[in-house]
């Protein structure tokens, strides 16, 4: 497995949020899985597309309802860290 160079890591960090993973993989001559793995290690996230905002906002509201039920049943709530878009959907 070929190691990531500093230039490759920098390119990924600059382009991952809004870039197309297929194009990034092609440019860096790496597999998509390699791109996703490195992005995960770097803590990079994809930007939330405008058309997805409503979906994820509703999804997160449903999680909050589930948490209220879970608490009443004596179960631990789903942690906020499980929200893949953090502040973006609040």
C-alpha positions as CSV (number, residue, x, y, z in Angstrom):
1,X,0.0,0.0,0.0
2,X,1.4,3.4,-1.1
3,X,1.8,5.9,1.7
4,X,0.2,9.3,1.6
5,X,2.5,12.2,0.8
6,X,2.1,15.6,2.5
7,X,0.9,17.0,-0.9
8,X,-1.8,14.3,-1.3
9,X,-3.0,14.8,2.3
10,X,-3.1,18.6,1.7
11,X,-5.0,18.1,-1.6
12,X,-7.6,15.8,0.1
13,X,-8.0,18.3,3.1
14,X,-8.7,21.2,0.7
15,X,-11.0,19.3,-1.7
16,X,-12.9,16.6,0.3
17,X,-15.7,18.8,1.8
18,X,-17.1,19.9,-1.6
19,X,-15.2,17.7,-4.0
20,X,-16.4,14.6,-5.8
21,X,-14.7,11.5,-4.3
22,X,-14.4,9.8,-7.7
23,X,-12.5,12.8,-9.1
24,X,-10.3,13.1,-6.0
25,X,-9.5,9.3,-6.2
26,X,-8.7,9.6,-9.9
27,X,-6.5,12.7,-9.3
28,X,-4.6,11.1,-6.5
29,X,-4.5,7.6,-8.1
30,X,-6.0,6.0,-5.0
31,X,-9.1,3.9,-4.4
32,X,-12.3,5.5,-3.1
33,X,-11.9,3.4,0.0
34,X,-8.5,4.9,0.6
35,X,-9.9,8.4,0.2
36,X,-12.7,7.7,2.6
37,X,-10.4,6.1,5.1
38,X,-7.9,8.9,5.0
39,X,-10.6,11.5,5.3
40,X,-12.0,9.7,8.3
41,X,-8.5,9.7,9.9
42,X,-8.2,13.4,9.3
43,X,-11.7,14.1,10.6
44,X,-12.9,15.5,7.3
45,X,-16.6,15.6,6.5
46,X,-18.5,16.1,3.3
47,X,-20.5,19.3,3.1
48,X,-24.2,18.9,3.6
49,X,-25.9,19.5,0.3
50,X,-28.8,22.0,0.4
51,X,-31.3,19.4,-0.8
52,X,-30.3,17.1,2.1
53,X,-30.7,19.6,4.9
54,X,-34.4,19.1,5.4
55,X,-34.0,15.4,5.4
56,X,-31.3,15.4,8.0
57,X,-33.1,18.0,10.1
58,X,-36.2,15.8,10.2
59,X,-34.1,12.7,10.9
60,X,-32.4,14.4,13.8
61,X,-35.7,15.6,15.2
62,X,-36.9,12.0,15.1
63,X,-33.8,10.9,17.0
64,X,-34.7,13.4,19.7
65,X,-38.2,11.9,20.0
66,X,-36.7,8.5,20.3
67,X,-34.3,9.7,23.0
68,X,-37.3,10.9,25.1
69,X,-38.9,7.5,24.7
70,X,-35.6,5.7,25.5
71,X,-35.1,7.8,28.7
72,X,-38.7,7.0,29.9
73,X,-37.9,3.3,29.4
74,X,-34.7,3.7,31.4
75,X,-32.4,3.3,28.4
76,X,-29.5,5.5,27.5
77,X,-30.2,8.2,24.8
78,X,-28.5,8.1,21.5
79,X,-25.5,10.4,21.9
80,X,-25.3,13.6,19.9
81,X,-22.0,12.4,18.6
82,X,-24.0,10.0,16.4
83,X,-25.4,13.0,14.5
84,X,-23.2,12.9,11.4
85,X,-23.8,16.5,10.6
86,X,-23.4,18.1,14.0
87,X,-24.5,21.7,14.1
88,X,-25.5,21.7,10.4
89,X,-28.9,20.3,11.1
90,X,-29.9,22.1,14.2
